Amino acid sequence: MENHFFSDADQKLLQANDLGDFDRLWELEIDWFEPPNFRRSGWSGAARHELTGADGRPVGIFIKRQENHLRRTWRYPRCCPTFRIEWQNLKRLAHHRVGVPRPLYYGERLRDGKPQAILITYELKDFVPLDNWLAQLPEGNRQASSRTDILAPVATTIRHFHDQGFRHNCLYPKHIMLRPRHDGERTTAEVRLIDLEKSRRVISKLGARIRDLATLMRRCPQWSPYERNLLLNYYLGAGLEHLPPHQLAEQLWRYPLVKWVKRRVAANLKKK
């Protein structure tokens, strides 16, 4: 059995709530946030839970459990729990101040020949998935401005993620969490990337950028061509956001990354 805590404070928090080891966390009665995902001979699920902080206030966390839900990597050729990969990714990215959920705990054990794992992160309070936020945004000039305002923090977060040598592999709008706030006439947002169990370190950062950005473009039909170009502009730090739409598109086409991303999107759409 293994028990790992992100910090001493996290360990004390769980111990104060009588949840300081794997057995107690596994036996804790929780309501699934979404139905467990059964795959092959294993399963994986997540639930929200509240702890009591040192100041007596509630602390929201997400507890993810899995059994015999494995993945093979070059580092673990004989397979390991997918949550172990996600825990390691979260720790690395948090260290580099990339916008991800703050990890709290990871543990695993072998029971009846089946690996069991638990991963705990702090709740992303008041965050909403990008696709939900776009769908709920009413039409209007202020809303159109809000849509373009949040593209800069989204692009910056993804760029910082890639700069650390990571590829998400599943960069869908539902895996980009926003906490928007209005600052005068503008909208700003905190951004967090979630579902990192499929993410991996890569040698080619360029390949990671092309794949993830193309996936996001393809999976976010709510964005107009202009909004997609603005996102790429902010990602590249090109400083072209002041240009009208047609000039922005023309200037961006000079960047090889933009050409490769758009060609990949077009090729995937053509296959369908």
Sequence and secondary structure as in RCSB ss.txt:
>XXXX:A:sequence
MENHFFSDADQKLLQANDLGDFDRLWELEIDWFEPPNFRRSGWSGAARHELTGADGRPVGIFIKRQENHLRRTWR
YPRCCPTFRIEWQNLKRLAHHRVGVPRPLYYGERLRDGKPQAILITYELKDFVPLDNWLAQLPEGNRQASSRTDI
LAPVATTIRHFHDQGFRHNCLYPKHIMLRPRHDGERTTAEVRLIDLEKSRRVISKLGARIRDLATLMRRCPQWSP
YERNLLLNYYLGAGLEHLPPHQLAEQLWRYPLVKWVKRRVAANLKKK
>XXXX:A:secstr
 EEEESSHHHHHHHHHTT  SHHHHHHS   EEEEEEEETTEEEEEEEEEEE TTS EEEEEEEEEES EE  SS
 TT EEHHHHHHHHHHHHHHTT S   EEEEEEEEETTEEEEEEEEE  TT EEHHHHHHH  SSHHHHHHHHHT
HHHHHHHHHHHHHTTEE S   GGGEEEEEEEETTEEEEEEEE   TT EE S HHHHHHHHHHHHHHH TTS H
HHHHHHHHHHHT   TTS HHHHHHHHTTSHHHHHHHHHHHHHHHH 
